[in-house]
Amino acid sequence: MISIIIPTLDEEEGIAKVICSIPEEIRKKSEVIVVDVSDDMTPVIAERLGAKVLRAGKKGKGRQMRLAAKAAKGEILVFLDGDGTDPPSYIPMLLEELKSANLVLGCRNLRNFEEDDKNLRRIFKLYGIFIAALFRVVGFEGYGDPLAGFRAIRKKDWDRLALKSNDFRIETEMNIKAVKKGFVIKEMPIPHLKRSGGGLRASKLLGDPKQVFEIYKLILAYFTEDQLKKKIVDFESKIKLYAKRYYSHFQ
């Protein structure tokens, strides 16, 4: 069985489309878990569409993901956001990649798609230089969005990571621990879709230095003092090299 986990916060405008876009062949062998902290009709809509709804006591994406994973019955966990930015139609491809990996991320910035929102693509391209380059310093080799919420992992591997984050840092912690445990990590290209209901939730990271700073702190916390000194010395040269490779990758 596959457990499709959707953390939600006031997504009544998009949750129906997300659930209904899950391919029928996947839905037949899956449970859909919506773990919710909304004040709107999101949980009611999700339940009417056949999803199992869990109510988290407190807000926090990490807390929601951990609660749902604990309750999940599936051997494979697929996480996706409830705002319509992650395409459920790509779940079969995500699962295919997982056959030869421990963790698969559905990543933007890897390829152009006809359905791309051009403004979002430009934003994520800039975002990728700084965030993806930072993750490459800790050994997370990739060219796409390392904070992608659309990801697949076997439940036994999820348990091995013993994640603790209660908030937006959950993906950062997952990536770092996956690298440290030697997981095979793959990226799968997905389009840049516009968020249901308007707005760009990803922009809260781009426009909030506090969140970026918290991600930096979490990454640096995994190094010893000697390792950290070496990483700091190497960081500037790595960013320059990555930026050059990054732009050539999309030409």
Buried (B, 14 or more C-beta within 10 A) or exposed (E): EBBBBBBBBBBBBBBBBBBEBBEEEBBEEBBBBBBBBBEBBBBBBBEEBEBBBBEBEEEBBBBBBBBBBEBBEBEBBBBBBBBBBBBBEBBEBBBEBBEEBBBBBBBBBBBEBEEBBEEBBEBBBEBBBEBBBBBBBBEBEBBBBBBBBBBBBBBEBBEBBEBEBBBBBBBBBBBBBBBEEEBEBBBBBBBBBBBBEEEBBBEEBBEEEEBBEBBEEBBBEBBEEEEEEEBEEEBEEBBEEBBEEBEEBEE
